[in-house]
Amino acid sequence: MKQMNEMKEFFQQATTPELAEYLLGMYLEHETPMGKLGGYIVDCEDYLGPDDEAAHSFGMRQTKRVQAMYGPPGTIYLYTMHTHLILNIIAREAGLPQGVMLRGFEPVAGLALMEENRGGRKGPEVSNGPGKLVAALAVTKDFYGQSIFDSRLHLVPEKRRYPQVVEKLPRVGIPNKGQWTDMPLRYTVKGNPYVTGQRKQAYLPNNGWRDEDENGFSIISRNK
């Protein structure tokens, strides 16, 4: 309970970039009728509406599609892109539509079921992309507008891990957006196989995780 309260407090106080870094190594769990599916967030991106030209909430856009973006921190925002459902977590106070998109996820619990959800794919192909991780976790549109703190899809801070290195990169697939195309608003666990586009030659021992546990949030190092 203490760690959950500390996590909620961090959500209330952090900037969106700080929250994206914090979410690396956080355990994400979905309680399904078939059992629990869970693992670690390894790749995510910031969307900084209303200024961010790549954000759905750019210019304080107000449509039914983006309504959840205006909710309180921890609100789940889902949208469909190229037939794939994409999972986002709202980062700032209600009325300031900024969020973090989850792009990569290292599966732990319920791996066989996640592989089945992904049509028998194995290894990084299970969840090394935003649509893949949603499919693997069997997340549906029903979670739109719910809270990542207390819905069946939730974060478990007691189980989190810590990266050896946090790498900051430009976001994926953001062309022709001026300065927003190249801004380092993507955060990854360097060397983790489930990071989108991670080459095998770049894999690190222990999948890029630190061996020891820590209390509280720390960033070990940053690749500027």
Phi, psi and omega in degrees: 000320180299315181292325176295317178296320178296321178296315179299321178295320178298317177302322182290330190255335189283153166286167180296317175300320178298321181292321179300316178295320180298325183288341177295124183090353176290141180275125179250129187228140174237119177272106183251164176300339181269356182127176182278136174244132182197166178174196190251135175289129183234354187203124179207164183227143174275145169228115194252053174300153008272357184274334186286114183294342179269354183275146176297337182262017179304133180071021183060038178304133182237101175226167178300325182299322187257012184307319183294337180295341182265008179278182181286167179304138181093354177295138179274125177243120180241141173214162181256132177225120181053045179074356181261136176277134185242135185257129177229153176238126181290137192253333189245179183297157181306133179099346176248098192280079174238149182203175180239123176271133177270122187251328182217151190209127177268111185288145179229294184268135179074032185301317181300319179291322178294321176297320177296318178298336180259022174070028178089001177293150183228170179065208183303332181296347177295320191203033180264035177198160186296319177287327180294315183292325177295317178295316181300319182276359179058039177281137181239169180298344180300338182278353180305124177086352176281178183257138177287354179273324190223013173271178177296338171259113189209165176268146180235090185295335180296339184256006188293160174237173183232133180290150167291315181220132171262124181255133179253128187221165169294154178291162183268134172069041179239071181276155169058039178240028177061224181299336183286342179294319188255358181295139182282075184252016175248139185232128183226156169277104186301133177084004178276132183298338185267007171285133180305126176077009181291125179280147180301326181295340183264358180300141177253156175304148179060027180057024177087008180265151170286150179284319186275155175276157175225158173256128179087183187262131173213144173256121187289311175200162182231140175265100185289000000 
